[in-house]
Amino acid sequence: MEEIIDMQMPVLLCAILLIVISIPLYFGKGSNMIAGYNDLSQVDKEKINRLRLCRVLAMTFDITAIILMLGAYSIISMNDTIILGVITLIVGTILSNVVSKNK
């Protein structure tokens, strides 16, 4: 029983951290935290819809946090938690590249 509690705390802390980080992203703030966005030139930044990019990233973080919480409370197994988390992050990365481009 104590092993389960020891394993739950770090996973729950990661989930809470992801939710806290996602809150400013929903409002389009914190785009400077997005890896690679800072390094773009001003011309390249104009090609990207910053609000859409932030919101897709925030949704990806929230879905990942929900998956982590389900895994921490043993609703889904830890193996499934890892697999679903990785799939969510891959899909979120692809969506952020597709959805955020200005047309």
N, CA, C and O of each residue as an XYZ file, in Angstrom:
412
protein
N       0.820     -1.194      0.000
C       0.000      0.000      0.000
C       0.867      1.263      0.000
O       0.559      2.242     -0.679
N       1.944      1.221      0.765
C       2.814      2.385      0.839
C       3.538      2.633     -0.478
O       3.848      3.777     -0.813
N       3.811      1.555     -1.235
C       4.447      1.711     -2.544
C       3.546      2.474     -3.497
O       4.019      3.283     -4.295
N       2.251      2.216     -3.416
C       1.300      2.903     -4.288
C       1.281      4.389     -3.957
O       1.275      5.226     -4.859
N       1.273      4.720     -2.672
C       1.264      6.127     -2.269
C       2.562      6.805     -2.688
O       2.541      7.952     -3.136
N       3.685      6.117     -2.551
C       4.965      6.685     -2.970
C       5.001      6.946     -4.467
O       5.636      7.899     -4.919
N       4.327      6.107     -5.233
C       4.310      6.279     -6.681
C       3.286      7.336     -7.101
O       3.462      7.993     -8.127
N       2.222      7.502     -6.315
C       1.174      8.450     -6.675
C       1.637      9.898     -6.592
O       1.313     10.697     -7.471
N       2.378     10.245     -5.566
C       2.715     11.643     -5.325
C       3.486     12.303     -6.471
O       3.087     13.384     -6.905
N       4.560     11.714     -6.980
C       5.259     12.380     -8.090
C       4.393     12.512     -9.341
O       4.474     13.510    -10.057
N       3.568     11.503     -9.597
C       2.710     11.554    -10.784
C       1.653     12.637    -10.613
O       1.373     13.382    -11.553
N       1.068     12.733     -9.429
C       0.079     13.781     -9.178
C       0.706     15.169     -9.215
O       0.089     16.112     -9.709
N       1.921     15.304     -8.701
C       2.601     16.600     -8.759
C       2.876     17.021    -10.202
O       2.752     18.197    -10.542
N       3.246     16.071    -11.042
C       3.450     16.374    -12.468
C       2.142     16.803    -13.118
O       2.123     17.728    -13.930
N       1.048     16.131    -12.763
C      -0.255     16.488    -13.325
C      -0.658     17.895    -12.899
O      -1.149     18.674    -13.716
N      -0.456     18.223    -11.634
C      -0.790     19.562    -11.144
C       0.083     20.611    -11.824
O      -0.405     21.682    -12.184
N       1.351     20.317    -12.003
C       2.256     21.245    -12.685
C       1.799     21.502    -14.122
O       1.824     22.641    -14.587
N       1.387     20.458    -14.819
C       0.908     20.630    -16.193
C      -0.347     21.500    -16.234
O      -0.495     22.330    -17.131
N      -1.247     21.318    -15.273
C      -2.467     22.129    -15.236
C      -2.134     23.586    -14.942
O      -2.705     24.488    -15.555
N      -1.221     23.822    -14.016
C      -0.829     25.197    -13.680
C      -0.176     25.881    -14.879
O      -0.432     27.058    -15.134
N       0.652     25.167    -15.603
C       1.302     25.744    -16.783
C       0.287     26.017    -17.889
O       0.449     26.968    -18.653
N      -0.758     25.195    -17.981
C      -1.722     25.354    -19.071
C      -2.640     26.558    -18.887
O      -3.180     27.067    -19.869
N      -2.829     27.021    -17.663
C      -3.773     28.124    -17.417
C      -3.387     29.391    -18.180
O      -4.236     29.920    -18.898
N      -2.161     29.911    -18.072
C      -1.851     31.111    -18.869
C      -1.835     30.842    -20.374
O      -2.073     31.750    -21.170
N      -1.557     29.606    -20.760
C      -1.530     29.297    -22.190
C      -2.917     29.418    -22.820
O      -3.027     29.777    -23.992
N      -3.975     29.126    -22.062
C      -5.331     29.278    -22.599
C      -5.636     30.722    -22.981
O      -6.447     30.974    -23.872
N      -4.992     31.663    -22.311
C      -5.214     33.076    -22.593
C      -4.194     33.646    -23.571
O      -4.169     34.853    -23.810
N      -3.360     32.791    -24.132
C      -2.376     33.233    -25.110
C      -1.112     33.792    -24.496
O      -0.250     34.308    -25.208
N      -0.990     33.697    -23.192
C       0.205     34.179    -22.500
C       1.187     33.020    -22.377
O       0.801     31.857    -22.489
N       2.413     33.331    -22.155
C       3.410     32.295    -21.928
C       3.922     31.625    -23.186
O       4.478     30.529    -23.124
N       3.741     32.274    -24.328
C       4.258     31.670    -25.558
C       5.785     31.621    -25.547
O       6.393     30.868    -26.308
N       6.397     32.429    -24.682
C       7.858     32.384    -24.573
C       8.338     31.089    -23.924
O       9.531     30.787    -23.966
N       7.418     30.309    -23.317
C       7.791     29.015    -22.726
C       7.807     27.894    -23.761
O       8.303     26.802    -23.484
N       7.270     28.153    -24.945
C       7.170     27.109    -25.963
C       8.527     26.953    -26.641
O       9.087     27.907    -27.181
N       9.031     25.742    -26.598
C      10.354     25.467    -27.164
C      10.351     25.730    -28.665
O       9.477     25.247    -29.386
N      11.315     26.484    -29.121
C      11.453     26.768    -30.541
C      10.757     28.040    -30.980
O      11.165     28.651    -31.967
N       9.709     28.457    -30.267
C       8.988     29.664    -30.662
C       9.848     30.903    -30.426
O       9.799     31.848    -31.215
N      10.630     30.909    -29.357
C      11.516     32.050    -29.069
C      12.563     32.251    -30.146
O      12.929     33.383    -30.463
N      13.042     31.161    -30.702
C      14.151     31.228    -31.649
C      13.735     31.681    -33.041
O      14.591     31.976    -33.875
N      12.437     31.739    -33.303
C      11.969     32.122    -34.637
C      12.220     33.602    -34.894
O      12.202     34.422    -33.976
N      12.451     33.918    -36.138
C      12.576     35.326    -36.513
C      11.188     35.958    -36.498
O      10.177     35.256    -36.465
N      11.146     37.280    -36.522
C       9.863     37.987    -36.488
C       9.011     37.629    -37.702
O       7.787     37.544    -37.595
N       9.641     37.421    -38.847
C       8.910     37.045    -40.067
C       8.252     35.682    -39.887
O       7.101     35.487    -40.278
N       8.982     34.740    -39.294
C       8.425     33.406    -39.075
C       7.348     33.417    -37.993
O       6.387     32.651    -38.070
N       7.498     34.279    -36.983
C       6.480     34.370    -35.930
C       5.160     34.897    -36.475
O       4.092     34.540    -35.977
N       5.231     35.752    -37.505
C       4.007     36.286    -38.100
C       3.238     35.224    -38.869
O       2.044     35.386    -39.119
N       3.901     34.147    -39.246
C       3.245     33.053    -39.960
C       2.474     32.129    -39.019
O       1.731     31.258    -39.471
N       2.652     32.319    -37.716
C       2.047     31.430    -36.728
C       1.003     32.196    -35.926
O       1.255     33.311    -35.469
N      -0.173     31.588    -35.758
C      -1.209     32.148    -34.902
C      -0.864     31.766    -33.461
O      -1.042     30.620    -33.049
N      -0.372     32.736    -32.713
C       0.139     32.475    -31.365
C      -0.952     31.980    -30.423
O      -0.703     31.089    -29.611
N      -2.155     32.542    -30.515
C      -3.244     32.137    -29.628
C      -3.640     30.685    -29.870
O      -3.843     29.929    -28.920
N      -3.749     30.297    -31.130
C      -4.086     28.898    -31.438
C      -3.003     27.947    -30.958
O      -3.297     26.888    -30.404
N      -1.752     28.328    -31.173
C      -0.636     27.493    -30.732
C      -0.675     27.299    -29.218
O      -0.507     26.182    -28.727
N      -0.894     28.375    -28.487
C      -0.947     28.287    -27.028
C      -2.115     27.428    -26.564
O      -1.968     26.632    -25.637
N      -3.269     27.580    -27.198
C      -4.442     26.803    -26.775
C      -4.293     25.320    -27.077
O      -4.699     24.484    -26.270
N      -3.718     24.981    -28.222
C      -3.490     23.563    -28.533
C      -2.509     22.965    -27.535
O      -2.694     21.837    -27.079
N      -1.479     23.707    -27.198
C      -0.508     23.222    -26.222
C      -1.154     23.075    -24.843
O      -0.883     22.105    -24.136
N      -2.006     24.030    -24.455
C      -2.694     23.942    -23.162
C      -3.619     22.729    -23.114
O      -3.670     22.030    -22.102
N      -4.347     22.474    -24.197
C      -5.222     21.295    -24.237
C      -4.411     20.009    -24.157
O      -4.817     19.054    -23.496
N      -3.275     19.986    -24.826
C      -2.401     18.809    -24.768
C      -1.914     18.583    -23.340
O      -1.893     17.450    -22.860
N      -1.525     19.653    -22.665
C      -1.084     19.533    -21.271
C      -2.208     19.026    -20.374
O      -1.982     18.176    -19.513
N      -3.421     19.548    -20.573
C      -4.538     19.138    -19.724
C      -4.921     17.681    -19.947
O      -5.198     16.961    -18.988
N      -4.940     17.244    -21.190
C      -5.252     15.841    -21.469
C      -4.178     14.935    -20.872
O      -4.489     13.884    -20.312
N      -2.925     15.340    -20.991
C      -1.837     14.563    -20.395
C      -1.972     14.530    -18.873
O      -1.714     13.498    -18.255
N      -2.372     15.642    -18.266
C      -2.562     15.681    -16.810
C      -3.688     14.749    -16.377
O      -3.574     14.075    -15.354
N      -4.768     14.705    -17.144
C      -5.878     13.795    -16.823
C      -5.414     12.347    -16.906
O      -5.746     11.532    -16.045
N      -4.652     12.032    -17.934
C      -4.128     10.668    -18.079
C      -3.219     10.323    -16.896
O      -3.277      9.210    -16.372
N      -2.383     11.272    -16.479
C      -1.508     11.027    -15.328
C      -2.311     10.806    -14.047
O      -1.962      9.948    -13.236
N      -3.383     11.574    -13.863
C      -4.217     11.386    -12.674
C      -4.903     10.026    -12.681
O      -4.987      9.363    -11.647
N      -5.390      9.614    -13.841
C      -6.010      8.289    -13.939
C      -4.999      7.196    -13.616
O      -5.341      6.206    -12.970
N      -3.778      7.368    -14.055
C      -2.734      6.393    -13.749
C      -2.331      6.415    -12.289
O      -2.042      5.368    -11.709
N      -2.307      7.607    -11.682
C      -1.913      7.711    -10.276
C      -2.925      7.032     -9.362
O      -2.547      6.434     -8.355
N      -4.193      7.119     -9.703
C      -5.233      6.485     -8.887
C      -5.545      5.067     -9.341
O      -6.553      4.490     -8.933
N      -4.688      4.504    -10.181
C      -4.787      3.113    -10.648
C      -6.094      2.814    -11.367
O      -6.556      1.673    -11.361
N      -6.688      3.815    -11.979
C      -7.869      3.587    -12.811
C      -7.430      2.949    -14.117
O      -8.120      2.087    -14.660
N      -6.280      3.377    -14.616
C      -5.649      2.690    -15.742
C      -4.252      2.274    -15.284
O      -3.677      2.884    -14.383
N      -3.722      1.243    -15.903
C      -2.413      0.738    -15.468
C      -1.311      1.735    -15.830
O      -1.494      2.597    -16.689
N      -0.181      1.604    -15.170
C       0.929      2.516    -15.419
C       1.457      2.364    -16.841
O       1.877      3.351    -17.445
N       1.446      1.152    -17.387
C       1.871      0.955    -18.777
C       0.948      1.702    -19.729
O       1.407      2.359    -20.663
N      -0.369      1.596    -19.487
C      -1.324      2.325    -20.323
C      -1.165      3.830    -20.155
O      -1.334      4.589    -21.109
N      -0.840      4.258    -18.946
C      -0.623      5.683    -18.698
C       0.533      6.204    -19.544
O       0.432      7.267    -20.157
N       1.610      5.466    -19.574
C       2.780      5.883    -20.352
C       2.461      5.892    -21.838
O       2.800      6.842    -22.544
N       1.809      4.834    -22.316
C       1.478      4.746    -23.744
C       0.531      5.865    -24.147
O       0.760      6.535    -25.154
N      -0.540      6.076    -23.367
C      -1.499      7.135    -23.694
C      -0.862      8.518    -23.594
O      -1.167      9.401    -24.396
N       0.016      8.711    -22.618
C       0.697      9.996    -22.482
C       1.582     10.308    -23.674
O       1.581     11.430    -24.181
N       2.330      9.321    -24.118
C       3.204      9.524    -25.282
C       2.374      9.783    -26.535
O       2.704     10.667    -27.326
N       1.297      9.018    -26.720
C       0.428      9.226    -27.889
C      -0.179     10.623    -27.852
O      -0.243     11.298    -28.879
N      -0.626     11.063    -26.677
C      -1.205     12.401    -26.544
C      -0.191     13.480    -26.897
O      -0.526     14.444    -27.585
N       1.032     13.329    -26.438
C       2.058     14.331    -26.734
C       2.423     14.350    -28.218
O       2.677     15.416    -28.778
N       2.451     13.187    -28.852
C       2.740     13.135    -30.293
C       1.620     13.796    -31.080
O       1.876     14.606    -31.970
N       0.368     13.449    -30.752
C      -0.774     14.046    -31.456
C      -0.820     15.550    -31.199
O      -1.112     16.321    -32.114
N      -0.536     15.979    -29.968
C      -0.516     17.407    -29.655
C       0.547     18.159    -30.433
O       0.319     19.287    -30.871
N       1.702     17.545    -30.607
C       2.774     18.168    -31.388
C       2.369     18.323    -32.847
O       2.590     19.371    -33.454
N       1.779     17.279    -33.403
C       1.334     17.342    -34.801
C       0.236     18.385    -34.957
O       0.262     19.175    -35.901
N      -0.732     18.396    -34.035
C      -1.816     19.379    -34.109
C      -1.296     20.806    -33.979
O      -1.772     21.703    -34.674
N      -0.334     21.021    -33.104
C       0.190     22.377    -32.941
C       0.886     22.862    -34.202
O       0.869     24.057    -34.499
N       1.496     21.953    -34.942
C       2.133     22.340    -36.204
C       1.112     22.623    -37.289
O       1.327     23.502    -38.123
N       0.013     21.900    -37.293
C      -0.986     22.045    -38.356
C      -1.944     23.198    -38.064
O      -2.212     24.019    -38.941
N      -2.457     23.263    -36.839
C      -3.516     24.209    -36.503
C      -3.003     25.638    -36.377
O      -3.737     26.577    -36.687
N      -1.781     25.827    -35.936
C      -1.307     27.167    -35.607
C      -0.836     27.991    -36.799
O      -0.526     29.172    -36.639
N      -0.777     27.413    -37.964
C      -0.281     28.167    -39.120
C      -1.344     29.129    -39.639
O      -2.503     28.750    -39.814
N      -0.942     30.379    -39.883
C      -1.833     31.351    -40.517
C      -1.943     31.021    -41.988
O      -0.952     30.672    -42.630
N      -3.140     31.128    -42.520
C      -3.334     30.780    -43.931
C      -3.521     32.003    -44.773
O      -3.697     31.895    -45.987
